[in-house]
Amino acid sequence: MANLGTTKEMINQSTFSPQNPSAESIVPKANPEPLPDWDTALAEWKGLWQLHFVGFALLYLSVALFSCFCVWHIKRRSKGMTLGNYFFAVCLMLMLFSMTRTLFLLLDPYESHTVLHLPVLAVRIMFAIGYPCLTSALSLIHFAFLEVNKLRLISRRLQSIKFLICVIASHFIIVLFIYILITFSPKFARLLILCQTILIAWWLVLALCFLYSGWKVNWEAYLTAKFFKKQGTKDRGSSAGSSDSSADFVVHRSPPPKGVQKIARISGLVSLLAVLYASAEIYSLFALYHLYDLEGDDSVDHWTWWAYQTVTRFLDLLFCFVIAYVIFPSTQTEKKHQSQSVTGDSNSVRANPNIVIKPTGAIGNGLDAV
């Protein structure tokens, strides 16, 4: 009997020994994405940890409340808005993004279990769904730019709302599928590289598109102003009586329209932030997470991780502020009257067969037509 007990003990030790690869593969890693050693990190961060997740949660909450107000406001006035449907969808994306980020940070920030111990899948879905919401909102804003200013970047079939919706839906599906898959099968953790690669590519495409569109709108506004100035010069030469009125007209047209200035600011900000976000993702992919090396250390340096998360949360909020700047419709009534006064004068540009320029009214009204 003693020999039998010894034999059983030897079998158990050989079966569940760490040197047995089959036994090690039975218990997968609980978290395939590298995180800091929470005990060490929380002890060294001290109040910085609470400042991070509570502070950002409150900021996201304020964005969520603002987006709820905008959803109600735009829905109530959508019948009289040129871009009402687009910006209503943008508001919904902003609301979903800010709400999920708020819940993610308040309930179980970064799966740290310092507040609550939620199911891992729920926490990851709350976090993962944020990026498609943010990129979708910016993509819809850019599409609205193109539509209102009659710009064509690619073929008509690809530059359509149906194609854009398909791309946005595909992004949501891919991200959710990968995060659900790696939660139940951590051995597929390297698929997170695909998520980050898609996100990096999306940021870079958005940066290029906004940069080109902003330049195009400003260039056409310059050509329109140049045409009016040339016409005013001709009128001054024809008669002295019309000279004064023409001079007044030229002075009135000389400053860039406010809508053009707004598009330029938004295009520049989005392009800059998108490049910064892509750079942060590239850094995390190669330097912080080391391409999700599952054979390496499961944890990352806690100070580097904290700095990366803080920077990306700041970039999130800056994007939210840019989107809020676009969709806030408080000055719509005034802008609408201004655009109507410009449209009538722009008809002379359309009537000239030698010039193919989009009217200043369409450009200046690019964002304020909401």
ZALO-643024 format. One record per residue (C-alpha): residue in one letter; z, y, x. Coordinates in steps of 0.02 Angstrom, whole numbers, plus 32768, in hexadecimal, padded with zeros to 4 digits. Example, Ala and Ser with C-alpha at 12.3 -4.5 7.8 and 13.67 -1.06 7.14 Angstrom:
2
A81867F1F8267;S81657FCB82AC;
***
This chain:
370
M800080008000;A80258075808F;N7F7B805180DA;L7F2980718031;G7F8181198021;T7F4E814880D1;T7E9A811880AB;K7E978184800D;E7EE08215806D;M7E5B820680F4;I7DD182028070;N7E15829E801C;Q7E2282FA80C1;S7D7182CB80F4;T7D2C82FA8049;F7D7983A6803A;S7D8083D480F3;P7D32847D811D;Q7CC4841F8199;N7C6F83C48109;P7BDB843180D4;S7BC783DD802C;A7C7984067FFC;E7C6684B98037;S7BCE84D37FCA;I7C2C849A7F2F;V7C8F853D7F29;P7C1685D17F34;K7C49867B7F72;A7C9786E17EE8;N7C3F87827F19;P7B9487777F6C;E7B8C88347F8B;P7BF788678021;L7C8F88CF7FF3;P7D1D8913805C;D7DBF88B58078;W7E1B89067FE7;D7ECB88EE802A;T7EA2894380CE;A7E3189C6807E;L7EAB89FE7FF8;A7F378A0C8076;E7ECF8A7F80E6;W7E748AE2805F;K7F158B0E8004;G7EEE8B9D7F8B;L7E358BA37FB8;W7E168B087F50;Q7E5F8B557EB2;L7E058BF87ED8;H7D618B997EE4;F7D608B2D7E49;V7DC68B9F7DD6;G7D6F8C3E7E0D;F7CC08BF97DFB;A7CED8BA47D57;L7D228C4B7D0D;L7C818C9E7D4B;Y7C188C137CFF;L7C7A8C247C5E;S7C4F8CDD7C55;V7B978CB17C6D;A7BA68C2F7BE3;L7BEF8CAE7B6A;F7B688D2B7B97;S7ADF8CAA7B7D;C7B278C7C7AD2;F7B1F8D337AA1;C7A6A8D3D7ADE;V7A3A8CA07A7E;W7A7C8CED79DD;H7A338D987A04;I79838D5B7A31;K797E8CDD79A2;R79A98D677927;R791C8DD67968;S789F8D5279A1;K78208D7C7918;G77FE8E257966;M77FB8DEC7A1B;T77618DC47A80;L77C28D507AF4;G784A8D1F7A7A;N78298C647A7E;Y78218C5D7B3C;F78BF8CC07B56;F791A8C617ACD;A78F78BC17B2F;V79308C197BCF;C79D38C497B79;L79F08B967B42;M79D48B577BF4;L7A4A8BDA7C3A;M7ACD8BAE7BB7;L7AC08AF37BDD;F7AC88B127C98;S7B608B857C92;M7BBE8B187C15;T7BA78A787C78;R7BD88ACF7D19;T7C748B157CC5;L7CA88A6A7C83;F7C808A187D2A;L7CF18A8F7D8A;L7D808A9A7D0C;L7D9089E27CDD;D7D6F897D7D7A;P7D2889EA7E06;Y7CB989877E7D;E7D0A88E27E49;S7DA889177EA3;H7E1888E27E11;T7E8889777E34;V7E8689AC7D7D;L7E5089177D15;H7E0F886B7D40;L7D6E88657CDC;P7CEE87D77CE1;V7C7F87EB7D79;L7BE087E37D11;A7C1688737CA1;V7C4188E27D36;R7B9D88BE7D8D;I7B3488DF7CF4;M7B8C89857CD8;F7B6289B77D8A;A7AB3896C7D97;I7A6F89BA7CF8;G7A908A697D3C;Y7A018A727DB8;P79768A457D3D;C79BC8AC87CC6;L79B78B4F7D4B;T79098B287D8B;S78C88B167CD9;A790A8BC17CA8;L78B68C127D3E;S78148BB47D1F;L780F8BF17C6B;I782D8CA47CA5;H779E8C967D20;F772D8C4D7C9A;A77598CE17C2B;F77288D557CBB;L767E8D027CC5;E76618D047C0A;V768D8DB97BE9;N762A8DF87C7F;K75968D827C63;L75A18D3A7D13;R75508C957D40;L75968C357DD7;I75508B887DB6;S74DB8B367D39;R74F58B5B7C81;R75248AA67C5D;L75B18AA77CDC;Q75EA8B587CB8;S761E8B307C06;I76C48B257BAE;K76A58A6D7B83;F768E8A3E7C39;L77278AA47C6C;I77918A4D7BE8;C775789A47C28;V778889D37CDA;I78328A147CA2;A785489787C3B;S782189097CCE;H789B89647D3E;F792A89477CC4;I78FD888F7CAF;I78EE886C7D6A;V799388C07D95;L79F5886E7D09;F79A987C37D2C;I79D287CA7DE6;Y7A8688047DCC;I7AA5877F7D49;L7A5686FA7DB8;I7ABC87237E53;T7B5C872A7DED;F7B4786757DB7;S7AEC863E7E56;P7B2B86A37EEC;K7AB586447F60;F7A2A86B67F1D;A7A8587517F5A;R79F387847FC8;L799487AE7F29;L79FB884E7F2C;I798388817FB7;L78F988807F34;C795D88F37EC3;Q797C896F7F4E;T78C789667F89;I7889898F7ED9;L79058A1E7ED0;I78D08A647F7A;A78188A5A7F49;W783C8AAF7EA3;W78998B3E7EF7;L780C8B5A7F72;V77878B577EEB;L77EA8BD27E82;A77FE8C457F19;L77438C457F3B;C77138C5A7E84;F778A8CEB7E64;L77568D3F7F07;Y769D8D327EDE;S76B18D667E29;G771C8DFC7E57;W769C8E337ED8;K760D8E1A7E5D;V765F8E837DD5;N76888F0F7E4F;W75D78F0D7E95;E75898F1C7DE9;A76008FA77DBB;Y75C990017E59;L75118FEB7E2C;T7532902C7D7D;A758D90C67DBE;K750290E37E3C;F748090DC7DB1;F74DE915C7D47;K74F191CE7DDD;K743791C37E00;Q740E91E97D4A;G7485927D7D4E;T742F92C27DEA;K738692B77D94;D73C993107CFB;R7411939C7D65;G736993B67DB5;S730D93BD7D0F;S737194487CBC;A740294B87CE6;G744A94A47C37;S745C93EA7C48;S749D93FA7CF9;D754E94227CC6;S755A93957C4A;S750E931C7CC6;A758993537D4C;D761893377CD4;F75D0928D7CAA;V75C4925A7D61;V767592927D85;H76B092317CEF;R765791937D2B;S7684919E7DE2;P772C91417DDE;P771E90837DC9;P7748904C7D17;K77FA90117D00;G77BC8F667CCA;V775D8F537D6E;Q77F78F867DD0;K785F8F087D70;I77E38E7C7D91;A77E08EAA7E4A;R789E8EA47E56;I78AA8DFF7DFA;S781D8DAE7E5E;G786A8DE37F03;L79198DAA7ED3;V78E28D017E90;S78748CE07F29;L79018D0C7FA1;L79858CA57F44;A790F8C117F32;V78ED8C0E7FED;L79A88C1A8011;Y79CC8B8C7F98;A79448B1F7FE3;S798C8B418091;A7A3A8B108055;E79F88A6E800B;I79998A4380AA;Y7A378A648110;S7AA089F4809F;L7A1E896A80A3;F7A11895F8160;A7AB189AC81A5;L7B3889928121;Y7B0C88ED80CD;H7AA088A7815A;L7A1F886380E0;Y7AA988008089;D7AC8878A811A;L7B25870080BF;E7B4F86A68161;G7BA7874081A3;D7C45879A8170;D7C6087AE80B5;S7CB1885980C9;V7C7188FF8109;D7CC6898D8164;H7D2C89E480DD;W7D168A96811C;T7C5A8A84812D;W7C528A358080;W7CBB8AC18034;A7C4D8B478083;Y7BAE8AF28045;Q7BF08ADF7F93;T7C2D8B947F91;V7B858BD67FCB;T7B248B707F4C;R7B978BA67EBF;F7B7A8C5B7EF1;L7ABE8C3D7EEE;D7AD08BED7E42;L7B278C877E00;L7AAA8CFE7E50;F7A1F8CA17DF7;C7A828CAF7D56;F7A928D6A7D6D;V79D68D7B7D8C;I79B08D177CEF;A7A2D8D807C8D;Y79D68E1D7CCE;V79328DDA7C8A;I79688D9F7BDF;F79E48E257BAD;P79898E7C7B1D;S79F88F147B02;T79728F977B2D;Q78E38F447AD1;T78CB8FC87A4B;E78B690557AC7;K78428FF27B35;K77D78FC07AA3;H77B390747A74;Q778B909F7B28;S771190107B38;Q76B690437A99;S769890F27ADF;V764D90AA7B7E;T75DD902A7B2A;G757490AC7AD4;D754E91057B79;S752590617BCD;N749390407B58;S742790B27BC3;V743990367C51;R73FE8FA77BE4;A736A900E7BA7;N7329902D7C57;P72AD8FA17C81;N72BC8FBD7D3C;I73768F987D44;V73CE8EF67D1D;I74868F267D1B;K75108EEE7CAA;P755B8F837C4E;T75F98FD27C8E;G76488FB67BE4;A763A8EF97BF8;I76818EFE7CA7;G770B8F797C82;N77368F1A7BE7;G77418E777C47;L77FA8E5C7C2F;D78278EDB7BAD;A77BA8E8F7B27;V78478E1D7AF6;
***
